[in-house]
């Protein structure tokens, strides 16, 4: 009888069906500038909410390239002094932030976390995955 049970992974559905573990954080005032800021979650999210307590528009994305895009926008914008009102039912392990305009700004996050620790790196580039003969894959729209 084996006792080495596999850990839940990115596609473990029951982890997303139960209520998330509470997680709340926020940046320092004016921490988000033209330099990209990365926030890593300790576990994969079940959902998240982003607010912008600062004076400038806030870009939010899933990759550094996504929030730094100039021609193809792979981010969404949160207006100044906006409490997180939209709940994003998205599983991810990190969020990226950058100011969108002239004013430095800040972010606040409220999330529900799963018990999943490992998650694939989201990228818009073609990546090689698989065993034996590799296949290519990407997640268009993330940057």
DAQUICOR-V64449 format. One record per residue. N is the residue number from 0. RES is the residue in one small letter. PHI is phi in whole degrees, 0 to 359 (NA if undefined). OMEGA is omega in whole degrees, -180 to 180 (none if undefined). NEAR is the number of other ideal C-beta (glycine too) atoms within 12 Angstrom. Layout:
BEGIN
N,RES,PHI,OMEGA,NEAR  N,RES,PHI,OMEGA,NEAR
END
This chain:
BEGIN
0,x,NA,-178,4  1,x,275,176,5  2,x,241,179,5  3,x,269,-179,6  4,x,285,179,8  5,x,290,176,11  6,x,285,177,16  7,x,297,180,22  8,x,247,-175,19  9,x,301,-178,22  10,x,256,180,16  11,x,280,-171,23  12,x,302,-178,14  13,x,304,179,14  14,x,294,-180,27  15,x,268,-180,25  16,x,274,-180,13  17,x,269,179,16  18,x,299,-180,14  19,x,281,174,28  20,x,285,-175,21  21,x,291,179,17  22,x,213,180,25  23,x,222,175,19  24,x,205,174,25  25,x,208,180,26  26,x,275,172,27  27,x,288,177,16  28,x,300,179,18  29,x,59,178,21  30,x,285,-177,26  31,x,270,-178,39  32,x,239,176,24  33,x,288,174,19  34,x,277,-176,16  35,x,292,178,28  36,x,247,179,32  37,x,255,174,25  38,x,241,179,32  39,x,257,175,21  40,x,274,178,31  41,x,289,178,18  42,x,222,177,30  43,x,291,-179,35  44,x,281,168,37  45,x,265,176,32  46,x,202,172,27  47,x,208,177,37  48,x,229,-180,31  49,x,242,174,41  50,x,241,180,30  51,x,232,-180,38  52,x,277,-176,26  53,x,264,-176,30  54,x,276,-177,20  55,x,250,175,30  56,x,297,-176,28  57,x,241,173,43  58,x,272,178,38  59,x,231,180,44  60,x,210,-175,39  61,x,250,176,37  62,x,216,177,32  63,x,296,178,28  64,x,297,-179,27  65,x,299,-179,33  66,x,279,178,37  67,x,266,-176,26  68,x,300,176,24  69,x,249,-179,14  70,x,268,-180,8  71,x,252,-177,16  72,x,277,175,20  73,x,251,180,30  74,x,208,170,32  75,x,238,-175,29  76,x,248,175,25  77,x,248,-177,37  78,x,289,-179,25  79,x,300,176,25  80,x,54,179,19  81,x,253,171,25  82,x,284,180,18  83,x,301,-179,25  84,x,248,179,14  85,x,261,178,20  86,x,261,-178,18  87,x,261,179,24  88,x,277,-175,16  89,x,230,176,30  90,x,265,179,33  91,x,204,-179,36  92,x,246,-179,28  93,x,206,173,33  94,x,233,180,40  95,x,240,-177,33  96,x,230,175,44  97,x,201,177,40  98,x,290,178,33  99,x,235,-176,31  100,x,133,-175,20  101,x,270,-173,12  102,x,271,171,21  103,x,295,-175,27  104,x,211,-177,38  105,x,213,176,32  106,x,219,170,43  107,x,223,-176,32  108,x,231,167,36  109,x,236,-176,27  110,x,221,169,35  111,x,251,-176,29  112,x,257,173,31  113,x,270,174,35  114,x,258,-178,22  115,x,268,-178,30  116,x,258,-177,18  117,x,254,-176,19  118,x,208,-180,28  119,x,295,176,21  120,x,286,179,22  121,x,281,178,30  122,x,210,175,25  123,x,270,180,24  124,x,278,174,19  125,x,288,179,13  126,x,237,-179,17  127,x,259,-180,14  128,x,228,176,16  129,x,111,180,10  130,x,245,-178,7  131,x,74,178,7  132,x,272,-177,8  133,x,295,173,11  134,x,246,179,12  135,x,256,-178,13  136,x,208,173,17  137,x,199,177,21  138,x,242,-179,25  139,x,301,177,16  140,x,97,179,20  141,x,257,176,31  142,x,115,none,31
END
